[in-house]
Amino acid sequence: MLRVLGLVLCGLLMPSEGLRVGSTIIPQSSYARACEESMSGLFESESRNITFPGLKFTSVFIKDLHVATIIIYPVKILCVPGVGVKVIFTAKLHILGTCTSNILPGMVTISLKVRCIALVLLPQFSPLSNTIPINSSKCAVAFLNVTSSLPDVNAGVMASLQNSVTFEIQTKISKIFFRCLSLGHAKMLDDLTSALPIEKGKIQYVIQPPKVHNRTIEVPVLTEYETDNGEKILIPPEPDDDIKLPEYHETSEAIGQNILTFILSRIVLPTPLSIPCTPATFYETTTLENIITDLIISKCSTCPAIYNSLIINMKVLKPLEVYLDVGVCNMNISLTLEIVTKHGNGSLIPLIKLEVRLALTAVLQVFSGKVWFITTLDRLHIRWISSIVGRVNVERLYPTLKVFILKIVIKLINFNLQKGKFPLHKWPGLKPKAAKCRFAKASHLKMLKLLGIVLFCGLLTPVQGPDPGVSFLVSRGETVNFITETLVKDGLLLENLKAIEIPNIVREGSLLSALLKITGLRIVDVRLPVVSLELLSSVECRVRVYTKLEIQGDYSFGAVPEPIDIFAAVNITVKLRIADYSSGTYQVVFEDCHFVLVSIDISLLSGLLPVLVNNLVSSTLRNTLPSLLCPVLYTVFNFVKTHMESTVNVVLQVGAVGSIEYQLASLPLLFKQHTRLDLSTVVQPAQGGRVAPPAGSAPAALPPLRGNVLNLGLTEAFLNTVLPMLTQIQRQVFAFSPDAVSEALQLTDAILALIPPGCSRCPVSTPLSIAITEAGAPLIALEANKATVKLPVRILVFTNLTDGTVLTVLALKADLALNAGISVSDNHLLFEASLDSVALVLESSDVGIVHVSDLVRPMHILLEGAYVPPLNEALRVGIPLPKLMDIDFTGAAVQSLEDLLMLYV
């Protein structure tokens, strides 16, 4: 069974059946985003260059027609297994021009919707030409509306203009779509076929013909290694069987263990090393010297006595190999260790040569698009090869050499692995968040999680404050990931630690009036913090932080200074609570901070380190670091708290119609595996005023996470506060004509049939007009998997009489029931309405009409064709959502529940 490293949004190490070196699994949603990003800009640019001929209609001349605005809808993808993917591209075009007549000049506006479909034959991709065939490319143009500011432009002119413009768009848009689709895919292929630098050379990813499955696209990837001198080496492929990775919302990537072995074996211990054994480099030096003296020197008549003269020559015998299994990454490497000693004349005498086989367990973390490895020793085997006195018992060497392996060799291996972080293959259209991965192994690499407690100690009792209309459940892991990324990205923790001034360490001695000084001490790095959290009560918690600090300075004994490097392993226990909520913020209160110096490792360049220096440095750091580190922890805890608040306390624009102010409504609430945050909202329409959800709204009862990163709940009260701002559209007025109103003749006949006989003022030949305006605020009702919007409108049917007066034929109140389709795009909640039913009520009539039940069906058709499209255009602005903890909601699953709309990420 071939092992692969599987990287997905939730992260795991897993075995898989055979794989051709590597593979990327791309869901339809990710592929659709990639298509949209790669071609939307080009489509918009080329569409604006469409030209239209001038048009002459008797006394009306229309010229300078051009595409003024383009609205591109989200691209839709349909996988056709074994064949390719069907790309559905939709855009709305607004065309403007000038028109002149015998009276005065004016403007003409035309709205069209373009829907293009093509079949991209992904399995026929040619790696040599880097092209993908595209079949069945075609576009359809749907005419929406045409208006003119000139009163004397008749319906015949409008119809001719519509036909002419539609023909031009139909002719040219198909070519533009095909070109954009071709160039967009060429760009994606260039991005996919990429060379990513590593410590030595580059990794070149070369994609192969994709395989299209039911809802995913699998992209096999060949991997080449390019050396620093430009030589390319193809990593041998594995058997070409199907990979079985689980499907997630984002791309999954699989990397064959042979690739990891090929690359990492060239990074780990690439050249032989010689390590002098001194107390500074290896504190078990004296023990090793005694054992070598007893085993070898005592039996060798030509060997000199050894004192700080041992050197261990290390060379790779069998390069690093990587083995992947469920939840585990193992590595094996074999080395030769040759222990030599220096002769008085400087020559080297080989004493003993050993084979050392290391079985390592690797922990992995994905960060900034690269896989980080850190290893620990699992098993060690030592075998005798040769010695100057023949076979010796190496069992006595085992304990001491194990310490050497742990302190020197493993440290070198991890250092090389950190320099050679493995770069991941990137798919266009994915956000950087998608590259993040948490592995199933519980002991995964914990990087800078010092602040994991801030959101885990929330007050559990109710807090008085604004009524929440928006509520979040955030997984504990995602909270810690947000904190980690904040600290690493901004260098916050390291920068605060670097600002620490560690007091000089001084010891005066009487011997030759010498003076021992360690000066200029500063923290230069933080190594592998490990955090544990213990809840004490609803408002208190205890955090234990284990980390290693690298401290550098200058050491002098007398007048000769030299660099000193100190590695201090520390354990810090902090007791804290959060309290004092006030207007979107709260306080982090420190109750206690306890410090333990676990171990200390000091290195000098010369290797000569008196024992008293160890004791002096240990006692000084044990006394000074607590007062230095605890204030830093307090500072960084508060910074991350402030950064988290900045993602919820925001004012977000709602297009040009207004804004929404979000604010933390109370202290965060802590539960065992997640954090809850409630937000209050205030809607601010562009025309002025502030509107909040009705007082007394109960906090949303959110369902459990069940493996999700985040659950977001929006109450009906909040949605009903925002929707009136979105649905404000201009009064719709148009004449009853086939060009303007679908089934205009049938609707006219139905209205005239309701007029009582003998009406002298009633219109017979005079054309009717209609006006539609809002008659009240919309109200949304949420049910299981369904959302319905009730919207009242007023419909006025009238005619202009020859004497200049206006005759109201009908004044109707219409209660519209709209089915609301809900989706999420670019962190906006989007609505698309479709008309379900219409209820009519007669308000008045100047011609004596008394009953209107026969108008329900034709009015339904009228509203569906004339009122719902501009309503959807207004709704496309959407409701902007706060990007809590930088979590991207794009592609979130949407579910309507009673009194609550849920988003699952």
Secondary structure, DSSP 8 states (H G I E B T S, - for coil): --EEEEE-SS---EE-S--SSEEEEEEHHHHHHHHHHHHHHHHHHHHTT-----EEETTEEEEEEEEEEEEE---EEEEETTTEEEEEEEEEEEEEEEEE-SS-EEEEEEEEEEEEEEEE-GGG-BTTTTB--EEEEEEEEEEEEEEES-TT--HHHHHHHHHHHHHHHHHHHHHHHHHHHHHHHHHHHHHHS-EEE-SSSEEEEEE---EE-SSEEEEEEEEEEE-TTS-EEE--------------SS-EEEEEHHHHHHHHTTTSS-S-EEEE--TTT-TTHHHHHHHHHHHTGGG-TT----SS-EEEEEEEEEEEEEEEETTEEEEEEEEEEEEEEE-TTS-EEEEEEEEEEEEEEEEEEEETTEEEEEEEEEEEEEEEEEETTS---GGGGHHHHHHHIIIIIHHHHHHHHHHT-EE----TT--GGGG-B--SSTT----S-TTTTGGGS---S----S-EEEEEEEEHHHHHHHHHHHHHHHTHHHHHHHT-----EEEE-SGGG-EEEEEEEEEEEEEEEEEEEEE-SSSEEEEEEEEEEEEEEEEEESS-EEEEEEEEEEEEEEEEEEEEEETTEEEEEEEEEEEEEEEEEEEESS----HHHHHHHHHHHHHHHHHHHHHHHHHHHHHHHHHHHHTTSEEEEETTTEEEEEEE-S--EE-SSEEEEEEEEEEEETTS--B---TT---------TT-SEEEEEEHHHHHHHHHHHS----EEEESSTTTSTTHHHHHHHHHTTS-TT-SSS-SSS--EEEEEE-S--EEEEETTEEEEEEEEEEEEEEE-TTS-EEEEEEEEEEEEEEEEEEEETTEEEEEEEEEEEEEEEEE-TT-----GGGHHHHHHHHHHHTHHHHHHHHTT-EE---GGG---TT-EEEEETTEEEEE-
